[in-house]
């Protein structure tokens, strides 16, 4: 963990956020979703202005 990194902990999950990414991720909610075909973390960032077709990248 770097000096200005943010550490977030909830329900036994520990996340370290790089200081340079903190403003980009401000307000982002992370959820763990399980379905029949997949288990994944889903990120909901209210600051996103657009995404690519696959949803892997975004613009703010």
C-alpha positions in Angstrom: 0.0 0.0 0.0 1.4 3.3 -1.1 1.3 6.4 1.2 -1.8 8.0 -0.4 -3.6 4.9 -1.5 -7.1 4.5 -0.2 -8.0 1.2 1.6 -11.7 0.2 1.5 -13.0 -2.9 3.5 -16.5 -4.3 3.5 -17.8 -7.8 4.3 -14.3 -9.2 4.5 -13.2 -7.8 1.1 -10.2 -5.5 1.0 -9.7 -3.1 -1.9 -6.7 -0.8 -2.3 -7.3 2.2 -4.7 -4.3 3.9 -6.2 -4.1 7.6 -5.4 -4.2 8.5 -9.1 -7.4 6.6 -9.6 -9.4 7.9 -6.7 -11.1 10.8 -8.5 -12.0 8.6 -11.5 -13.6 6.0 -9.2 -15.4 8.5 -6.9 -18.9 7.4 -6.3 -18.4 4.0 -7.9 -20.3 1.0 -6.4 -18.9 -2.5 -6.7 -21.0 -5.6 -6.4 -20.3 -9.3 -6.7 -22.8 -11.1 -9.0 -23.3 -14.8 -9.4 -25.3 -16.4 -12.2 -25.5 -19.8 -13.7 -22.8 -19.0 -16.3 -20.5 -16.6 -14.4 -19.4 -15.0 -11.2 -18.0 -11.5 -11.5 -17.5 -8.1 -9.9 -19.8 -5.4 -11.4 -18.8 -1.7 -11.2 -21.4 1.0 -11.3 -19.7 4.4 -11.8 -22.2 7.3 -12.0 -19.6 9.5 -13.7 -19.3 7.4 -16.9 -20.3 9.3 -20.1 -19.9 6.3 -22.5 -18.7 2.7 -22.8 -17.4 0.5 -25.5 -19.6 -2.3 -26.9 -18.2 -5.0 -24.6 -18.4 -2.8 -21.5 -14.7 -3.3 -20.6 -13.6 0.3 -21.1 -15.3 3.7 -20.4 -15.0 7.4 -20.7 -15.6 10.1 -18.1 
